């Protein structure tokens, strides 16, 4: 058993996104712009999913910015929404809620190591590779359990970018070669006999 396609959707904008604050696993809600993005993305994805055969299973991170985004899609598609905490964003520990300037002022060496691409614990918590592997394992498990159709997972920017690279067998280091996934943008993947393929990346309305 397996899904025919997997759609990975990032949540809509939040006030922290707009202000440049690290959210991590803080439960920050969508702002007005983000709520509008969620509605627009749900309509676009509904049109996309019409062209894909089979049923749709919708699973989201339990953080409200993701679950609210997924809720708009669930309403548009008329499907149930499941929550899975393994799809949460990278845990950024002490950096959560702070701007880059505030982080630099308190942890200059650690922040510079992160900017240089080293796989360091963010704010003393989770590394990029750990978050990507966590999200990838969740997506792969859900995909394998599905009997055809499309699996839609709603998650977060860094976790999804890492998961895409892990699933494609590229390793976390390859995230540097991919643009960040925009708010309410998505990635389409599918698993073949030769492994996972990226069908589209960072697509949006």
PyMOL commands that set and color helices and strands:
alter all, ss='L'
color gray80, all
select helices_A, chain A and resi 15-19+32-50+64-77+85-87+93-95+100-106+108-115+122-124+128-145+157-167+172-177
alter helices_A, ss='H'
color red, helices_A
select strands_A, chain A and resi 5-10+56-60+81-83+150-155+186-192+195-203
alter strands_A, ss='S'
color yellow, strands_A
deselect
rebuild
show_as cartoon
